[in-house]
Amino acid sequence: MKRISNIQLFSSIMVFQVGSTTLFALGIGAKQDAWIVILMAFVICLPLLLVFTQFPKYYPNQNFSEILNNTVGKKLAKPLLLLFGLYFLSQTTHNFYEFGMLINMTALPRTPLLVILYLFTIVIIYVLILGFEVLMRTLEILFPYFILFLIITTFVNLGPFEIDSLRPVLGEGLKPVLGELPTVIAFPFAETVVFIMFWHYVKDQKSIRKMTFLAVSLSTLLLISSVVVMIGVLGPELTANTEIPLLETLLSINIAEIITNLDSIGVFIMFIGGIYKTSLHFLGFNLAMTWVFNGSNPKWSISIFGLLLPLLTVYRFSGFDDQRWKGIENGIYSILLFGFIPVLLLIIMFIKRKSSSRKGNNDAN
């Protein structure tokens, strides 16, 4: 099995965290205090990242199936793997539909959604069959452009930016901020649970925690700067009521009648973030299914479920509003649930390690 480097791990976590979230105003229910929601969610989720990155410290180079077998036994490991797999499939369809619809609305308005989804499905299947390390290498190549375009969207919006749109800070108190917290904790921070499926691919197991914290910290800065720019350019009310606020800010740019119509930058960010977030969730699902049936190579699973994925995605959602409602109103709880299951697993691991060390001491005495 080929291993991935620290840079590839860093790139994958950062792109996964940012994903398509910069196209939406996270925490906008708190209006001009949306940036505070993101910052608070990041701080709250730091212990959760500690939990996720403790797995490879206790069980280095072991995949999630092996870790579950050692922690809860084979009888419980398979049902848990199946549940995690179904959760990852659910997130795959959410990301895939959102990504497909955004491409349909912005770049290919005359192309049927199912055609768009199948075009990208072929790409996803091809890359994933080649292996996880190939996915990481392609991401490593595109990562600098992804970051560059994110920075460009910030700087070109400084002209029409109004700092007064961000005032007053906490003008309505903490209640709106606290009301938005569960959503932002779940999306995108708790979603990082998918990486417990991939820790065993990392070459330097000791650097996983450092790379994870660095990537999430920098992606949080990008998310905060993105939502600040949206609010500063459009205002909190328009940002909250605009379907894709980042594209609106880019369309409003007109520098000397030369630099205009920069929505293609937003489409590029959407393409990279959307396809990789979908691919990682989909690979997590296929690895879980492969391990449930005691397999070692997920290629057949990727091929079969990949061809069914667009049909399942289109069948599940009746429209963009339906997808967002299911994602925000109902999907939040499943993300939080599977994000916090590793906490219980870590507690079991800690108890088992403590009891085994005590038993070893007693035997020695």
N, C-alpha and C positions, 0 to 999 in steps of 0.2 A: 504494500500500500504506500503510495507516494504521500508525503506530508507537505503541509503548507507552511509558509514562512510567517514571521511576525508581521511584516508589512501587509501581507495578504489577509491575515486575520484582522488587523487594524482597519484595512480598507473595507472588508466585508461588513464588519460591525457598524462602521460609520455610515456606509451607504444604506444598510438595512435600517438604521435608526432614522436617518433623514428620509430615505425612501421617497414617497410622494407627499410626505407631510408638509413640505415647504409650499406645496400648492394650496394648502388649506390653512386657515388661521386656527391653530391649536389654542384651546382655552378662550375662544372669542366670546363665550357666554359671560366672561368677566369684563368684557369691553376693553377699555384701554389698559386694564391690568392683566391682560392675557399673558404677558411676559412673566409676570410674577407666578402665575399658575405653572408655567413650564419649569421655572426655577425651583419652585417648591416640590413639584413632582420628581424632579431630578434628585433633590436632596433626600426625599422619602425613599426613593428606589435604590439608593446607594447600598443599604443593607441587603437588598434583594440581589444586587450584582455580586456582593460578597458570597451569598449562598450559591448562586449559579457557578461561580468560579472556584468554589471549594470542592466541587465534585472531582475535577482532575487532580487536585491536591491529595485527596483521599485515595482515588483510583486512577493514577496516571496511565495514559495510553489504553484505557479500557473504554469500549463504547457504552452507550447508555443502557443497552440491553444487559450487558455484563454487570454494570453497576447496579441495576435493579435486581438482578438475580442474587447478587451478593448482599443486597440490603433487605429486601422483603421476601426473597425466595422465588422460585420459578412459578409457583401457583398464582402468586399475585403479580409477578412481573409481566406476564403476557397480557392480562386484562388492562394493566396500567399502560403498557405500550400501545395497545389498541385504542384506548381513550386518547392518549397523546396524538396518535396518528390521525384520528378523526378530527381532533381539534386543529391540527396542522392543515388538514384538508379543508376545513371550514375557513381558515384564514387564507388559504390559497385561493379559494373561490371569491372571497371578499376582495383581495388584492387584485386578482385577475380581472374581475368585472370592472372595478374602479379604474384600473389602468386601461383596459380596453375601451371603456366609455369615454375617458378623457382623450384618448387618441382619436376616437370617432368624432367627438365634438370639436376638436381643435385642428387636427391634421388631415383626417380622412372622413369628412362628413357624408360623403355619398357612398361609402363602402359599408356593406352590412356588418353589424357587430360580430356575427359568427365567423365571417371571413377573416376579420382582423384577429380574432382570438385564435383561429386555427393557424394563421401565418406565424404568430408568435409562439404558439404551442410547438410547432415544428422546430423552431430555434431552441426552445427550452429543452425538448426531448433530446435533440442532437447534442447539446452541450453537456447535459447531465449524464447521458450514456457514456460520453468520453471520460467522465470522472469529475469528482468534486474539485480536484486540483486544477482542472482545465477551466472550470467556472471561476475559480479564484484568480487564475492568470489573466483571463479576459477582463475581470473586474479591476485587477491591478493596473492594466493598461489604460482603461477608461476612467479610473479614479481621479487622476489629475485634472482631466477635462471637466468632470463632474463638479469638483471643488472650485475650479476656475470659473465656471458658469454661475455657481452659487454666489461667488464673490462679486462677479460682474453685476448680477441682479441687485445686489446691495448698493454698489457704488453708483450705478446709473440712476438709481431712485433718490439719491441725495438731493437732487435739484428740486423736485416738487415736495420734498419731505417737510412736514410741519410738526415741530416738537410739541406744540400746544395740543395736538390730538392725543398725546399720551398723558395729559393732565385732566383732572387731579389724580394723583396716585392714591389708590384705595379710597376713591371718592365715595363709593357706596359701602365701604367697610370690607370685612373679610368674607362675608357670606357668599357673594358671587364667586369669589376665588375658590373657596372650599367646595362650592357646588360643582365646579369644573374639574376639581382635582382627580376624582376617580377615572374620568375619561382620559386625561392626559397621562396618568400613572399607567393605565392599561395600554394606551396607544400614544407613543411607541415604546415606552420603557419596559413594561412587563412582557411585551412581545419578544424581547431578547431571550426568553426561555428556549426558543428554538435552537439556540447555539449549544445547548447541552447535548444535542444530537451530533455535533461536529467537533467537540473538543479533542477527540481521539485522533483527528486528522492533523492536529497542530504539531509541528516538529519540536519546538521548545515548550514543553509543558509548563515549565516554571514561569514563563512570561505571559501566560494567558490572562491572569488577573491584571497585570500592569497594562497590557494592550487593551483589554476590555474597558478599564476605567478611563484610559486616555481617549479612546475612540468615543465613548459615550459622553465624556465631558466636552470634547470638541464639537460633537454633533449637537449637544444642547446649546452651545453658543451659537451655532448656525441657525438652529430653530428659533432661538430668542431674537436674533438679529432679523430673521425673516419676518416674524410676526410684528416686530417693531416697525419695520419698513412698510408692511402692509397697512398698519394702523396709521402710521405717519403720513402716508400718501393718500389713502382712501378715507381715513377716518374710521372710528370704531363701528358706527352704524352701517356704513356701506360695506365694510369688510365682513361684518356678520351676515349681511344679506346677499353677498355676491357668491356665486357658485364656485368660481375659481379665482380668488382674490389676487394671487400672484400674477396671473395672466392679465388681469385688469390693470395692475400697476405697470406691467411691461408695455401694455398697449397705450398707456397714457404718456409714455416718454416721447419727447420730440426735442432733440438737441440740434438746433440750427437747421431744421428741416433735412438733416442728413441722417442722423441716427434715430430711426423710427421702427415701429413694428418688430419689436424684439421678442415677440411671443414665441418665436422658434427656439429661443434659449429655454423658456419654460417647458416647451415640448420635449427638448433634449433631456432636461432634468427629470421630467416625468417618465420618459422612456427608460433611462438607466435605472432610476430608483424603483420604478414599478416592475420591470422585468426581473431584476435581481431579488427583490423582496418576494415576488411570486415564486421564483426558482428555489429560493432557500426554504420557504415553507413547503413547497411541493416535494423537495428532496427529503425534508424531515418526515413527511408523511410516508414516502416510499421506503425509507430506511426502517421506520417503525413497522410497516407491514411486512417487510422482508424478515425482520428479526422475530416477529410474531410467529411466522411459519418456518423458523429455523433456517432461513436462507442466508447467504453471504453476499450475493450480488443483486442489487436492485434493478438491473437493466430491464428485465421483463416487466416488472411492476411499473417502471417509469414509462415504458412504451405503451402498455395497455391503458393505464390510468391517464396518461398524457393525452391519448386520442379521445378519451371520454371527457376530459376536463372542460373543454369549451361547451359541450352539450350540458353538462352538469351546472356549469356557471350560468349559462343563459336560462336554464330551466329554474334555477333557484331564485333569481331576482327578476322582477317584472319591470324594473326601471331604476334610474339613479337614486331617486328618492327612497325607493324600497330598500336598495342596497345600503344606503346611509342609515336608514331607520334600523334595519337589522344589525348593522355594525355598531351603532352607537347605543341604541336602546337595549338590545339583547346581547350583542357580541361582547360588550364591556365585561359582563359578569363571567363569561367563559374565559376570557383572557386573564382576568384577575385570578380566577380559580386555578388555572393551569400555571400561572405565574407563581402562585404561592404553594402549590403542591411540593415543589423542591424543598421548601422550608421544612415540611413534615419529613421528607426523605432524609434531609440532613440531620434532623433531630434523632431519627432512628439510627443513622450511621454513627452519630456521636455516642449514643447509648451503647450500641454494640461494641464500639471500639473501647469504651470505658470498661464494660463488663469483661471483654476479652483480656484487657491489660490487667485487671484485678485478678482474673483467673490465672493469668501467667505468673503474677506475683505470688499468689497463694501456692501454686505448684512449685515455685522456686524455693519458697520457705519450707 
